[in-house]
Amino acid sequence: MVEGKAPMWARMLRVYREKGPGGVWFGGLSLVGYRRLVLMERRLDEPVPEISPRVEVEIRPLGREDAAAFAALGQGDAGVFRDRLARGHECWGAWCSGSLRHVSWVAFGEAWVEYLRCRVLLDDGVGYSYRAFTHPEYRQLGLATARGAVFMKALQKQGRTALLAAILPDNPGAFAPWLKMGLRRIGVVRAIGAGPRPRIFVRLDRAAAAPVRWRFERAGWEAPP
Ligand SMILES: CC(C)(COP(=O)(O)OP(=O)(O)OC[C@H]1O[C@@H](n2cnc3c(N)ncnc32)[C@H](O)[C@@H]1OP(=O)(O)O)[C@@H](O)C(=O)NCCC(=O)NCCS
């Protein structure tokens, strides 16, 4: 056993408490090479409502000078932060009393989907939202949704047309914020295969009428970013 890592039964118990039997089942399947994410999308030519958080907050995109504040939130180090910015990704943050308490990334062009070990290729105008995180003591105060409203208005001003997100289905807290921000489920993307290049399958829901403006692609042989 790796030092500091909880035994398997303790981790299963934690997953069972947080996500129920489905979480344990799909967590087990992910270990043998079956993973899936729910796809959610929102058009940006529709109005974005104002959303007021229940705490005073400043919402803005982060710049290179915010690397230390990003690292302090525990969602990646300064190198990861600078590398994503260099790829043209934007990191939007919510600051409470001067401290960064929430972040979320948006990619354009293409992005690496770490959980599925594949790429998503995006048409012009489509943003892929990933890695939303709120500091545990600041959850359910409306930070994610208020940030979402501000950042979607900014995307509209940039002339972007749609926002795509891929959500872990057994993550009970993850859907409510997206639904409140106007995203709707459009399908599921699955990765099958235990190696570094799993096969990727997308299934769109029948009701998903929007034209597909993105493509999930199996990883190549080169090292992932
Ligand atoms: C998902 C996450 C980013 C949401 O951040 P947040 O700042 O707490 O979200 P908000 O406060 O804006 O929540 C928006 C709505 O969703 C609801 N909601 C949030 N978390 C919830 C939960 N665990 N269960 C039920 N509803 C929840 C809120 O009540 C709120 O609705 P309301 O304003 O009408 O009350 C945060 O829970 C988090 O960091 N989770 C761990 C990382 C993660 O799972 N990221 C998502 C990857 S897709």
The ligand as a Gaussian input file, in Angstrom:
#p B3LYP/6-31G(d) Opt

LIG

0 1
 C      -19.581000      21.697000      -8.400000
 C      -19.110000      22.949000      -7.648000
 C      -18.038000      23.654000      -8.501000
 C      -20.308000      23.884000      -7.442000
 O      -19.823000      25.075000      -6.881000
 P      -20.735000      26.020000      -5.951000
 O      -20.038000      27.342000      -5.902000
 O      -21.029000      25.351000      -4.674000
 O      -22.062000      26.113000      -6.820000
 P      -23.279000      27.131000      -6.567000
 O      -23.321000      27.582000      -5.136000
 O      -23.234000      28.194000      -7.606000
 O      -24.487000      26.141000      -6.805000
 C      -25.471000      26.380000      -7.752000
 C      -26.709000      25.633000      -7.388000
 O      -26.435000      24.243000      -7.305000
 C      -26.835000      23.770000      -6.010000
 N      -25.841000      22.834000      -5.518000
 C      -24.520000      23.041000      -5.436000
 N      -23.918000      21.962000      -4.880000
 C      -24.907000      21.057000      -4.623000
 C      -24.941000      19.763000      -4.032000
 N      -23.821000      19.152000      -3.593000
 N      -26.118000      19.134000      -3.938000
 C      -27.252000      19.729000      -4.377000
 N      -27.293000      20.965000      -4.925000
 C      -26.136000      21.617000      -5.046000
 C      -26.844000      24.974000      -5.130000
 O      -27.739000      24.810000      -4.050000
 C      -27.232000      26.101000      -6.043000
 O      -28.600000      26.276000      -6.181000
 P      -29.300000      27.555000      -5.492000
 O      -28.406000      28.756000      -5.784000
 O      -30.617000      27.638000      -6.154000
 O      -29.330000      27.215000      -4.041000
 C      -18.533000      22.584000      -6.248000
 O      -19.481000      21.791000      -5.568000
 C      -17.216000      21.837000      -6.301000
 O      -16.145000      22.457000      -6.329000
 N      -17.254000      20.475000      -6.294000
 C      -16.026000      19.692000      -6.345000
 C      -15.399000      19.732000      -7.739000
 C      -16.396000      19.322000      -8.799000
 O      -17.127000      18.354000      -8.648000
 N      -16.395000      20.073000      -9.917000
 C      -17.316000      19.859000     -11.008000
 C      -16.641000      19.253000     -12.146000
 S      -17.789000      19.070000     -13.472000

